[in-house]
């Protein structure tokens, strides 16, 4: 059973508001880069970059980061085999990185993404932008930019759909 709580227009508005907040907090777009966590975080980062282009007439670098190799639930033997590789085609050293994801839940995905980012360079700072913060943190992670706070029960799931992969824009709570 799914209940839509955010439609396409509301999602667009939330991303635009987040874009304005990013510009304000960073005092412009100088040294700004967007890094989305694959898959939907990357598409959200692309949309924010498009908003920045329209608002500030600037092209902000956008990259995608795959955190699967950085998960904390891999066996040690498998972790030892992993070679951390360059994932971004631009340097993040001394840049203001906005890490973008669709849903913030326990914080474990963000922890893995931070490890992956640090393997790519040494940013001046990292801010976290999430479309949905659903609570239930297991790690001390707090987003800087939030599209929508959606309190949930542990047995519920937040499903973000995006036209790029799901042929529609919406956010639903699934029980």
C-alpha positions in Angstrom: 0.0 0.0 0.0 1.6 3.3 -1.1 0.5 6.8 -0.3 1.8 9.7 -2.4 2.9 12.6 -0.2 4.8 14.7 -2.7 3.8 15.2 -6.3 6.0 16.4 -9.3 5.3 20.1 -8.7 6.0 19.9 -5.0 9.2 18.1 -5.7 10.3 20.8 -8.2 9.5 23.5 -5.7 11.5 21.7 -2.9 14.5 21.4 -5.2 14.3 25.1 -6.2 14.1 26.1 -2.5 17.2 23.9 -1.8 19.0 25.6 -4.7 18.4 29.0 -3.3 19.5 27.9 0.1 22.7 26.4 -1.4 23.5 29.7 -3.1 22.8 31.7 0.1 24.8 29.5 2.4 27.8 29.4 0.0 27.6 33.1 -0.7 27.3 32.4 -4.4 28.6 29.5 -6.5 32.4 30.1 -6.4 34.3 26.7 -6.0 31.0 24.9 -5.7 30.6 21.3 -7.0 27.7 18.9 -6.7 28.2 15.2 -6.1 25.2 12.9 -6.2 25.1 9.5 -4.6 24.1 7.0 -7.3 21.4 6.6 -8.5 18.7 9.2 -7.6 21.1 11.5 -5.8 23.0 12.0 -9.0 19.8 12.9 -10.9 18.8 15.3 -8.1 22.3 16.9 -8.3 21.8 17.3 -12.0 18.5 19.1 -11.4 20.0 21.4 -8.8 22.8 22.2 -11.3 20.2 23.1 -13.9 18.5 25.4 -11.4 21.8 27.0 -10.6 22.4 27.6 -14.4 19.0 29.3 -14.6 19.4 31.4 -11.4 23.1 32.3 -11.5 24.0 31.6 -15.1 26.9 29.4 -14.1 27.8 25.8 -14.9 28.6 23.9 -11.7 30.4 20.6 -12.1 28.2 17.6 -11.3 29.5 14.1 -10.6 28.1 10.8 -9.4 29.7 8.7 -6.7 29.1 4.9 -6.3 29.3 4.0 -2.6 28.8 0.3 -3.0 32.5 -0.4 -2.3 32.4 1.6 0.9 29.5 -0.1 2.6 30.1 -1.1 6.2 28.2 -4.4 5.8 30.8 -6.1 3.5 32.9 -8.9 5.0 36.5 -8.0 5.8 37.9 -10.4 3.2 35.9 -8.7 0.5 36.9 -5.2 1.7 40.5 -6.1 1.3 40.0 -6.9 -2.3 38.4 -3.5 -3.2 40.6 -1.0 -4.8 39.3 2.5 -4.4 39.3 4.2 -7.8 38.8 7.7 -9.1 35.1 8.2 -9.7 34.8 11.9 -10.4 36.1 13.5 -13.6 37.0 16.7 -11.8 39.0 17.6 -8.7 37.2 18.3 -5.5 40.3 19.4 -3.6 39.6 22.9 -2.0 36.1 22.9 -3.4 32.8 23.3 -1.6 31.1 20.0 -2.2 27.4 19.5 -1.9 26.7 15.8 -1.4 23.2 15.0 -2.7 21.0 12.0 -1.9 17.3 11.3 -2.2 16.5 9.9 1.3 18.3 10.2 4.6 17.5 7.4 6.9 20.1 5.8 9.3 23.1 7.8 8.0 25.1 4.8 6.9 24.9 5.7 3.2 26.2 9.2 4.0 29.1 7.7 6.0 30.0 5.5 3.1 29.7 8.5 0.7 32.0 10.6 2.9 34.7 7.9 2.8 34.3 7.7 -1.0 34.6 11.5 -1.3 37.8 11.6 0.8 39.3 9.1 -1.5 38.7 11.6 -4.4 40.5 14.6 -2.8 40.4 17.0 0.2 37.4 19.4 -0.1 37.4 22.7 1.6 34.0 21.7 3.1 31.2 19.2 2.5 27.5 20.0 2.9 24.7 17.4 2.7 21.5 18.0 0.7 18.7 15.5 0.8 15.3 15.5 -0.8 13.7 13.7 2.2 14.8 13.3 5.8 12.8 10.5 7.4 14.6 10.3 10.7 15.7 7.2 12.6 19.5 8.0 12.5 22.0 5.4 13.7 25.0 7.7 13.1 25.5 11.4 13.9 24.6 12.7 10.5 22.5 15.9 9.9 21.6 17.4 6.5 22.3 21.0 5.7 19.7 21.3 3.0 16.4 19.4 3.3 13.6 19.3 0.7 11.0 17.8 3.1 11.0 16.3 6.6 8.8 13.2 6.5 8.5 11.4 9.9 8.1 7.7 9.3 7.6 4.5 11.2 10.4 1.9 11.1 8.2 -0.4 9.1 7.5 2.2 6.4 9.6 2.9 3.3 10.0 6.2 1.5 10.0 5.7 -2.2 11.4 8.5 -4.4 10.4 8.2 -8.0 12.1 10.3 -10.7 11.3 10.6 -14.4 15.0 9.7 -15.3 14.6 6.2 -13.9 10.9 5.7 -12.9 9.0 7.7 -15.6 7.4 10.0 -13.0 8.3 12.4 -10.2 6.7 11.6 -6.8 7.5 10.6 -3.2 5.4 7.9 -1.6 5.3 6.2 1.8 5.0 2.4 1.3 3.9 0.2 4.2 
